[in-house]
């Protein structure tokens, strides 16, 4: 009987130890999951910032190309107007 009680006590102690370890593992897992979520959030923010920078740079390039294109059109219009005036004087 004493052996059974000692064995049961040992089994109970091991079970309690395993339960405590499991709680600690759960805490560690929860902390790791939170850290992974934070890392993922940071990575997403970094990617979003890079995408934003790329879009801004692209928009700036397009605006510059439009500006250059309208400048060329204005020059062509001025040249055409000068030719028209010259033709009108010649007639």
Secondary structure, 3 states (H helix, E strand, C coil): CHHHHHHHHHHHHHHHHHHHHHHHHHHHHHHHHHHHHHHHHHHHHHHHHHHHHHHHHHHHHHHHHHHHHHHHHHHHHHHHHHHHHHHHHHC
